[in-house]
Structure formats: C-alpha cells, structure tokens
Amino acid sequence: NFSFKRSNLQSSCLVKWGETQTLAVVSAEIVQPYADRPTEGMLQFTISLTKMSEPSASHQKSNSTAILANEIHRIIERGIRDSQALDTETLCILAGEKVWQLRIDIHILDNSGNLTDACALAAIAALQHFRLPAINIGTGKTVEVFDSDTREPIPLAIHHTPYCFTFGLFEDSLNKSRQFIAIDPNLSEESVIRGRLTIALNVHKEICTVHKNGGLAVSFETVMNCCSIASQKVVNLHNLLKDELSKADAVEKEEREQRLRGKSTYNDQFKEMIRSMKDSDPMVTDNESLNLSHLKYQELHTLVEVNEENDSKMAKNRKPTENKNSQLLSKMMQSTEKVEEEDIMEISELKIDQSESTKANVETVEITKLAVRNKMETDEDIDLTVGIKKKKRNS
C-alpha cells in the first residue's frame, strides 16, 4: 500500500509492507559540489529507527537499533546510488559552483519485520515521485527557482528502479547440509532465522547488489534459487508501483490545475472588485485600490461573499419603497380613469437614498414618470427626477 504527497522541493511516500510502515521524504537544496566531482549532484540517505518502533523495545539490546539502521543504510546506498540508478550529472546547475543535493530521510514508523525491503521501496518510490523545480540562471550566475504553479517541474532522470528482496535462512536441525529459505520474513521468523540474504535487482533482472549479514553459510545453489525467486517477484512489484505512481501523478496534476484556476479566479475577482469600487466612488485612487492586492484568493473570495451579503441586506431594506412604486405603477397602467392627485403627491413624497440607489431604482422612477405623463388627462406638468419631484400648474 502506497501513499504519495508532493510539494515544492519535497515529496514523500508512505509504504505499508504488511504491518511494517516506513516513510521516505525527499527534499532538495542547492549546494556547492565536491571538488573531485564538480559536475555531479549529491544523493544522501538517512535512516531514523528508534526503539519506539519496536514492538518489544524493552527487550532489545542497547546497540541493536543502531546496527540495524546502519545495515539498512548501507544496502540502500549500494542498491540505489552505487548502482547509478539516478543520473547525478543531471543535478548539476553550474559546474563546480552549484548543484542539487537530494536528501532522502527514511523514517521507520512500525517494525513488524523485513525493514530492509520496506525502506528501500519507500526510498525509490519517493525519488520517482519527486519533481525538480524549473530554474533560471540570471546575470551574475544567480539561480532563480520557480514554484510548481509558475513553471511545471521535471522528474528525475532515473535509469532503472532497484527493488530489494530479503530471504531468511534456516538450517535443518537433523541434516546440517540441508537449508530452508523464507522470503519476506516477519518479526517472529526473524527471531529464529540463522541469517539473512538480501538481493537488489531491477525489472530487467539485473542484479544491483547482494548483501549477507553473516550467520549461516549458504551454498551457490541457495543463492541462485533466491535470485530466481526475486526475478519473478520483481515484475509484479514494479507494475504495482508504476500503477500507484500514475494515480498519484494524476491527482497532483488535477490539484495543480485547480490551484491555477483558483489564481485566475482570484485575478478576475480582484479586477472586478477594483472596478466596482471605482464605479461606486470615482474618487477612489489606484493607491487605495492596492490595499486589496495583498489578499490571498480565499480572503478575497470571503470578502466578495461579504459584499454580496451586504448588497442583499440593502436590497431588503429598499423593498417597501420598491413595492409601493410597483403598486402605484400598476394602478396607473391598468386604470382607465384619471389618476388621482393624491396618488401623484404620494409618488412625489417617495425619497430614494442616493448612496443606496442602484440602476434598478432609477429605471423604476423613470418608468413611473412616463406612465404618469401618458395617463394624465389634465393640464398638469410633472417633472420627476431621482429623489426630487416638482409640480407645476398652467395658469
């Protein structure tokens, strides 16, 4: 079971190998290269194994944790770095001056057996999921690093993918020349095995490294048998990891597109808010409008919702006036009789607050004005404006 996560200059992979859980985190930074390798980047591994991850920590020897961590560290370095699975020359930025340094921190969360295979799988999976950010070399050899939303990052140049397979070695108590092997030993089996044999190979069935930590001596036939079993298992494991990486990349791509759409929406909403501010108050200057430029997308989105809520409240407060206007207008348009003078005076007494008036209010008053003029059968001349109405009679 795999769980991937990626951000700028970092990626992580959580591997659940049975009940064993390991977490690998890949991070990158720009450093100065080694003097003897000026065009090659750096690849460093660290193993974090504490007694808290052991099911019976109180019964462990004081140095057993450090010994196991060093052994896993050595196997992973030989399997990934020494086998040149990663092209370190592609990590060079400026020869002899600046290169990328990749740091792989492996944390053992739960030890239920076969830590070597779980740690190696988490490390190579995190490297495959990692993306290097795009860079630009400016004047003075300054390096500008772009985030993933500005420029799409690029994957690492991985030539092959090594996988580790560990075998537990047992000896027949009745026949000393007879041996038994168990692939992927759990914690109970590890407590009684006489030795371990770890083989790292890729999907092309090329052996990257072989490690044996002492213990029971193994014959050539036993080693070849273990290699044959590992070559059969590596194909299924490679296909499983490939499918999980494809799913994780699809999720990351969708999230990136959503972020880019969010930023585009932010820019549109920001421009619309500035335009609305200037329409409502022509005295708003560009310097005042820049006070909103520091807001993030979510903050601006919340501000827009608040403004919409305030507009809704203002419309609710204007509702009685608008209803009264609508009733009087309906009466004028439908009635065949002469409009009463008290109705005219009632319209003239309606006051509209200029600060809260909208286009709809202005249109309502103008329609009312036209209806009154068409329906009046007297010699009265009524002049209606927004908020002011005058009445004159011909002598």
C-alpha positions in Angstrom: 0.0 0.0 0.0 1.4 3.4 -1.1 0.5 7.0 -0.1 2.2 9.8 -2.0 2.4 13.5 -1.4 4.3 16.2 -3.2 5.0 19.9 -2.7 7.7 22.4 -3.8 11.2 20.9 -3.3 9.8 17.9 -1.4 8.0 14.6 -1.9 7.1 11.8 0.4 6.0 8.2 0.2 4.4 6.1 2.9 4.8 2.3 2.4 2.7 -0.2 4.3 4.5 -3.6 3.9 2.2 -5.9 5.8 2.2 -4.4 9.3 5.5 -2.7 8.7 5.3 1.0 7.9 8.0 3.3 6.6 8.0 6.9 5.4 10.5 8.3 2.9 10.8 12.0 2.4 12.9 13.5 -0.4 14.0 17.1 -0.2 16.3 19.2 -2.4 18.6 22.2 -1.9 21.3 24.0 -3.9 24.8 23.4 -2.6 28.4 23.5 -3.8 29.6 20.2 -5.3 32.6 18.2 -4.3 35.9 19.3 -5.7 36.6 15.9 -7.3 33.1 15.7 -8.8 32.3 19.3 -10.0 29.5 18.2 -12.4 27.6 15.7 -10.2 24.9 16.3 -7.8 24.6 14.7 -4.4 22.5 11.9 -3.0 22.3 11.3 0.7 20.3 8.8 2.8 19.5 8.9 6.5 17.7 6.2 8.5 15.6 7.1 11.5 15.0 3.9 13.6 14.1 4.3 17.3 13.1 1.8 19.9 9.6 3.2 19.9 9.0 1.5 16.5 9.9 -1.9 18.0 7.1 -4.0 19.5 9.3 -5.1 22.3 11.6 -2.2 22.8 12.4 -3.0 26.4 13.9 -6.4 25.4 16.2 -5.0 22.6 19.9 -4.7 23.1 21.2 -1.2 23.5 23.1 -1.2 20.2 20.8 -3.4 18.1 18.8 -0.4 16.8 21.9 1.4 15.5 23.3 -1.8 14.0 20.1 -2.5 12.1 19.9 1.1 10.9 23.5 1.1 9.6 22.9 -2.1 7.8 19.7 -0.8 6.0 21.5 2.4 5.2 24.4 0.5 3.6 22.1 -1.7 1.5 20.1 1.2 0.2 23.2 3.2 -0.7 24.7 0.3 -2.7 21.4 -0.6 -4.3 20.4 2.9 -5.5 23.4 5.3 -5.5 26.3 2.8 -6.3 24.3 1.1 -9.0 23.8 4.5 -10.6 20.0 4.2 -10.7 19.9 8.0 -10.6 21.9 10.1 -13.1 23.6 12.6 -10.7 25.0 14.6 -13.6 21.5 15.9 -14.4 21.5 17.5 -10.9 24.3 20.0 -12.0 23.3 23.6 -12.3 26.7 25.4 -12.6 29.7 23.2 -13.0 32.0 23.5 -9.9 29.7 26.0 -8.3 26.1 24.9 -7.7 24.4 21.5 -7.9 21.2 20.0 -6.4 21.6 17.9 -3.3 18.8 15.3 -2.7 18.3 14.1 0.8 16.3 11.0 1.4 15.1 10.7 5.0 13.6 7.3 5.8 11.5 7.0 9.0 10.5 3.7 10.4 7.1 4.0 11.9 6.3 0.4 12.8 8.7 -2.6 12.7 6.9 -5.9 12.0 9.7 -7.5 10.1 11.6 -7.1 6.8 12.5 -3.5 7.3 15.1 -3.5 4.5 12.7 -4.2 1.7 10.1 -1.7 3.0 12.7 1.1 3.4 14.3 0.5 0.0 10.9 0.5 -1.7 9.8 3.7 0.1 13.1 5.4 -0.9 12.9 4.6 -4.6 9.2 5.3 -4.8 9.7 8.8 -3.2 12.5 9.5 -5.7 10.3 8.6 -8.6 7.5 10.8 -7.3 9.8 13.7 -6.7 10.0 16.7 -9.2 12.8 19.1 -9.6 11.7 22.7 -9.9 12.4 24.7 -13.0 15.3 27.2 -12.7 16.6 30.2 -14.5 20.3 31.3 -14.4 20.4 35.1 -14.5 23.2 37.7 -14.6 25.9 37.2 -12.0 25.2 33.4 -12.0 22.2 33.9 -9.8 19.8 31.0 -9.8 16.1 31.7 -9.7 13.9 28.8 -8.6 10.3 28.7 -9.8 7.5 27.1 -7.9 5.3 24.4 -9.4 2.5 26.8 -10.2 4.7 29.1 -12.1 6.5 26.5 -14.2 5.9 22.8 -14.4 8.6 20.8 -12.5 10.5 18.0 -14.2 11.0 14.4 -12.9 14.4 13.0 -12.0 16.5 11.1 -14.5 16.2 7.5 -13.2 17.8 4.9 -15.3 16.4 1.9 -13.6 14.5 1.0 -10.4 16.1 -1.4 -8.0 14.0 -3.4 -5.6 15.2 -5.3 -2.5 14.2 -8.9 -1.6 15.2 -10.3 1.7 15.4 -14.1 2.4 15.5 -15.6 5.9 17.9 -18.6 6.1 17.1 -21.7 8.2 19.0 -24.8 8.9 17.6 -28.3 9.2 18.5 -29.5 12.8 18.6 -33.1 11.6 20.6 -32.6 8.4 23.1 -29.8 8.7 23.7 -29.7 5.0 20.1 -29.0 4.3 18.8 -25.4 4.2 15.5 -23.7 4.1 14.7 -20.1 2.9 11.7 -17.9 3.6 11.1 -14.7 1.5 9.9 -11.6 3.3 10.3 -12.9 6.9 8.1 -11.3 9.6 9.2 -10.4 13.1 8.6 -13.9 14.5 10.6 -15.5 11.7 13.4 -13.0 12.1 13.8 -14.0 15.8 14.7 -17.6 14.8 16.5 -17.3 11.5 20.2 -18.2 11.2 21.0 -15.5 8.7 19.6 -13.1 6.1 20.3 -12.7 2.4 19.2 -9.5 0.6 19.2 -9.2 -3.2 18.6 -6.0 -5.1 17.6 -6.2 -8.7 15.6 -4.2 -11.3 12.8 -5.2 -13.6 15.3 -6.1 -16.3 16.5 -8.8 -13.9 19.9 -7.1 -13.5 21.4 -7.6 -10.0 22.3 -4.3 -8.4 23.7 -5.6 -5.1 23.8 -8.7 -2.9 24.1 -8.4 0.9 24.5 -11.1 3.6 25.0 -10.1 7.2 26.9 -13.2 8.3 25.3 -16.1 10.1 24.6 -19.3 8.3 26.8 -20.1 5.3 24.9 -20.5 2.1 25.6 -22.6 -0.9 25.8 -21.5 -4.5 22.6 -23.3 -5.3 20.8 -21.5 -2.5 21.9 -18.1 -3.8 20.8 -18.9 -7.4 17.4 -20.1 -6.1 16.9 -16.9 -4.2 17.8 -14.9 -7.4 15.3 -16.9 -9.4 12.5 -16.2 -6.9 13.4 -12.5 -6.7 13.3 -12.2 -10.5 9.8 -13.5 -10.6 8.6 -11.2 -7.8 10.2 -8.0 -9.2 7.9 -7.8 -12.2 4.7 -7.7 -10.1 6.2 -5.2 -7.7 7.3 -3.0 -10.5 3.9 -3.0 -12.2 2.2 -2.3 -8.8 4.5 0.7 -8.1 4.1 2.0 -11.7 0.3 2.0 -11.4 0.4 3.7 -8.0 2.7 6.4 -9.3 0.4 7.0 -12.3 -2.6 7.5 -10.0 -0.6 9.9 -7.7 0.6 11.9 -10.7 -2.9 12.3 -12.0 -4.0 13.5 -8.5 -1.2 16.0 -8.4 -1.9 17.3 -11.9 -5.6 17.8 -11.0 -4.7 19.7 -7.8 -2.2 21.9 -9.7 -4.9 22.8 -12.3 -7.3 23.7 -9.6 -4.7 25.9 -8.0 -4.1 27.6 -11.3 -7.8 28.1 -11.9 -8.1 29.5 -8.4 -5.4 32.0 -9.1 -7.1 33.0 -12.3 -10.4 33.4 -10.5 -8.6 35.5 -7.9 -7.2 37.8 -10.5 -10.7 38.2 -12.1 -12.4 38.9 -8.8 -9.7 41.4 -7.8 -10.1 43.3 -11.0 -13.9 43.2 -10.7 -13.7 44.5 -7.1 -11.5 47.4 -8.1 -13.8 48.3 -11.0 -16.8 48.1 -8.6 -15.0 50.4 -6.1 -14.3 53.0 -8.8 -17.8 52.8 -10.2 -19.4 53.4 -6.8 -16.9 56.1 -5.8 -15.0 57.9 -8.7 -12.7 59.4 -6.1 -11.0 56.0 -5.3 -7.4 56.2 -6.4 -5.1 53.4 -7.6 -3.2 53.6 -4.3 -6.3 53.0 -2.3 -7.2 50.0 -4.6 -3.8 48.5 -4.0 -4.8 48.0 -0.3 -6.6 44.8 -1.5 -3.6 43.4 -3.5 -2.1 41.6 -0.5 -5.2 39.5 0.0 -5.0 35.8 -1.0 -7.6 34.0 -3.1 -9.6 32.6 -0.1 -9.5 36.0 1.7 -10.7 37.8 -1.4 -13.4 35.2 -2.1 -14.7 35.7 1.5 -14.7 39.5 1.0 -16.7 39.1 -2.1 -19.3 37.0 -0.3 -19.5 39.6 2.5 -20.1 42.4 -0.1 -22.8 40.2 -1.7 -24.4 39.7 1.7 -24.4 43.5 2.3 -26.0 44.1 -1.1 -28.7 41.6 -0.2 -29.4 43.4 3.1 -29.5 46.8 1.3 -32.0 45.4 -1.2 -34.1 44.1 1.6 -34.2 47.5 3.3 -35.3 49.1 0.0 -38.1 46.5 -0.5 -41.1 48.6 1.0 -40.3 51.6 -1.3 -39.9 49.4 -4.4 -43.2 47.6 -3.6 -45.0 50.9 -3.2 -43.6 52.2 -6.5 -44.7 48.9 -8.2 -48.3 49.2 -6.9 -48.7 52.7 -8.0 -47.3 51.9 -11.4 -49.7 49.0 -11.8 -52.6 51.2 -10.9 -51.6 53.9 -13.5 -51.1 51.4 -16.3 -54.3 49.4 -15.7 -56.7 52.2 -14.7 -58.8 53.9 -17.4 -59.7 56.7 -15.1 -57.8 59.8 -14.4 -55.0 59.4 -11.9 -55.9 61.0 -8.6 -54.0 63.9 -7.4 -53.3 62.2 -4.1 -51.5 59.4 -5.9 -49.3 62.0 -7.7 -48.4 63.6 -4.4 -47.7 60.2 -2.8 -45.2 59.4 -5.6 -43.5 62.8 -5.1 -43.1 62.1 -1.4 -41.1 58.9 -2.1 -37.5 59.5 -1.3 -34.6 57.4 -2.6 -31.3 57.5 -0.8 -28.7 58.4 -3.4 -26.0 56.4 -1.6 -28.0 53.2 -1.8 -29.7 53.7 -5.2 -29.0 51.3 -8.0 -29.7 51.1 -11.6 -33.0 49.2 -11.0 -34.3 52.1 -8.7 -33.5 54.7 -11.4 -35.3 52.7 -14.1 -38.4 52.3 -11.9 -38.7 56.0 -11.3 -38.3 56.8 -15.0 -41.0 54.3 -15.9 -43.3 55.8 -13.3 -42.6 59.3 -14.8 -43.5 58.1 -18.3 -46.7 56.3 -17.1 -47.9 59.4 -15.3 -47.4 61.6 -18.3 -49.2 59.2 -20.6 -52.2 58.8 -18.3 -52.7 62.4 -17.1 -55.7 64.0 -18.7 -55.3 67.3 -17.0 -53.0 70.3 -17.8 -50.6 69.4 -15.1 -46.9 69.1 -16.0 -45.0 66.8 -13.7 -41.2 66.7 -13.6 -39.9 63.7 -11.8 -36.2 63.1 -11.1 -34.3 60.7 -8.8 -35.3 61.8 -5.3 -36.8 65.2 -6.4 -40.2 66.0 -7.9 -41.7 69.3 -8.8 -45.3 70.0 -9.6 -46.4 73.0 -11.7 -49.8 74.1 -13.0 -50.6 76.1 -16.0 -52.3 79.3 -15.3 
